[in-house]
Amino acid sequence: MRYKSYGQTGKQLSAIGFGGMRLPDPRNHDAGVALLHAARRAGITYFDTAPFYCDDQSEAIFGEALRSMPASSLPLYTSSKCSRPAASDFRRGLEKSLARLGLPQITFFHLWCVMDPADWKSRVAGGALREALKAKEEGLIGHVCVSTHMDGPAIAQLLAEHPEIEGVTLGYCAINFPYRRQGVEAARRLEKGVVAMNPLGGGLIPQHPDAFAFIRAPGDPDVVAAALRFLVSDPGITTALVGFSSEAHVAAAVGAMEDFTPHSLPRLEEIRAAIQKDFNEMCTGCGYCLPCPQGIPIPRFMDIHNLMQLKSSDDDIRARYKYHWDMTPAKAAECVECGLCESRCTQHLPIIARLRKLAAFQM
């Protein structure tokens, strides 16, 4: 296992983190505990969970696992989250997470699921940020962080305006990195930790290995290793957060870190350029199509269209709309076909036609 510094915290996190969203069976706590223990034995030190994950059982399973973790000389870092903007609600959420996890302190606690700058302002105005900083002073939180779905420029602005935020968790992988790359680069300049969630594209990369074979670099045994190595080589990324559901998945992710020398910066740039060149008809999420005069978040809709192109199920597409982007197809229908987005698109994608298709999707 490789270990990387999380910003200025002085903590070295495993380059592969354990994401608690996809545990094998929420009703079978023993299986989840066994999986967490396997990750610990494999050298993983960063364990991330949240309320509502796995039918609201993830934090409880983590708590059981933490009370019986295998002995190790390595540190162990925990992460959880709260999305409530009001100070009192945020405090209750934190206390509930502490109780479920059975901990006196959560190492990295996130203001969770910040969708856009207006949402972030509500967390500040409502007192959630203030309450998080107070809880840190009390020793209940080790480090105050943000988990966000905002684009790169918005993330960069948030970090610049709030030096008290010590790190950020964001969606980032080999097939969408342009959308948030500016945020990752800002975090690196400001010496903030960055945890990349969905490093395998929400499962798209391993589910469609032939479609994503172009992300492999020489020496990569498969697309999973390629995707993880791409992230770990990035000096702005601390940890790739993998949603494990089996011990085989743990072994594959940890194995990708063995006998691996991180790509040099010039080589990393070559890989990025190759990915963008070879991505063909799927949107890379660069955001050059913005701003839209109608306020349509085009890269988010194009991300959903990527799922359609890969023949994902309607249920997966609905989940992407509802849980990942908090959107409905109705917004796509507001397109007036002015063509500005298509004139700016570096991939020359038929954005207008895709928005029509997305608007017609039945939720």
KAHUFEN-V865022 format. One record per backbone hydrogen bond with DSSP energy under -1.0 kcal/mol. NH is the residue of the N-H (numbers start at 0). CO is the residue of the C=O. Records with the same first field share a line. If there is no record, write none. Layout:
BEGIN
NH = CO / CO
END
This chain:
BEGIN
3 = 12
5 = 10
6 = 4
8 = 5
12 = 3
14 = 1
16 = 239
17 = 45
18 = 241
19 = 47
27 = 24
31 = 27
32 = 28
33 = 29
34 = 30
35 = 31
36 = 32
37 = 33
38 = 34
39 = 35
40 = 36
41 = 37
42 = 39
43 = 38
46 = 76
47 = 17
48 = 78
52 = 49
56 = 52 / 53
57 = 52
60 = 56
61 = 57
62 = 58
63 = 59
64 = 60
65 = 61
66 = 62
67 = 64
76 = 44
78 = 46
79 = 107
81 = 109
86 = 125
89 = 85
90 = 86
91 = 87
92 = 88
93 = 89
94 = 90
95 = 91
96 = 92
97 = 93
98 = 94
99 = 95
100 = 96
101 = 97
102 = 97
105 = 139
107 = 77
108 = 142
109 = 79
110 = 144
111 = 81
113 = 146
119 = 115
120 = 116
121 = 117
122 = 118
123 = 119
124 = 120
125 = 121
127 = 84 / 122
128 = 122
130 = 126
131 = 127
132 = 128
133 = 129
134 = 130
135 = 131
136 = 132
137 = 133
138 = 135
139 = 134
141 = 105
142 = 106
144 = 108
145 = 166
146 = 110
147 = 168
148 = 113
151 = 178
154 = 150
155 = 151
156 = 152
157 = 153
158 = 154
159 = 155
160 = 156
161 = 157
164 = 161
165 = 143
167 = 192
168 = 145
169 = 194
171 = 196
175 = 172
176 = 172
178 = 175
180 = 176
183 = 179
184 = 180
185 = 181
186 = 182
187 = 183
188 = 184
189 = 185
190 = 187
191 = 186
192 = 165
194 = 167
195 = 238
196 = 169
200 = 197
203 = 200
204 = 199
206 = 202
207 = 203
211 = 207
212 = 209
214 = 211
215 = 212
219 = 216
225 = 221
226 = 222
227 = 223
228 = 224
229 = 225
230 = 226
231 = 227
232 = 228
233 = 230
236 = 233
237 = 193
238 = 193
239 = 14
240 = 195
241 = 16
243 = 241
249 = 245
250 = 246
251 = 247
252 = 248
253 = 249
254 = 250
255 = 251
256 = 253
257 = 254
267 = 263
268 = 264
269 = 265
270 = 266
271 = 267
272 = 268
273 = 269
274 = 270
275 = 271
276 = 272
277 = 273
281 = 278
289 = 286
294 = 291
297 = 295
300 = 296
301 = 297
302 = 298
303 = 299
304 = 300
305 = 301
306 = 302
307 = 303
308 = 304
309 = 305
310 = 307
311 = 306
316 = 312
317 = 313
318 = 314
319 = 315
320 = 316
321 = 317
322 = 318
323 = 318
324 = 319
326 = 320
330 = 327
333 = 330
334 = 331
342 = 338
343 = 339
344 = 340
350 = 348
353 = 349
354 = 350
355 = 351
356 = 352
357 = 353
358 = 354
359 = 355
360 = 357
END
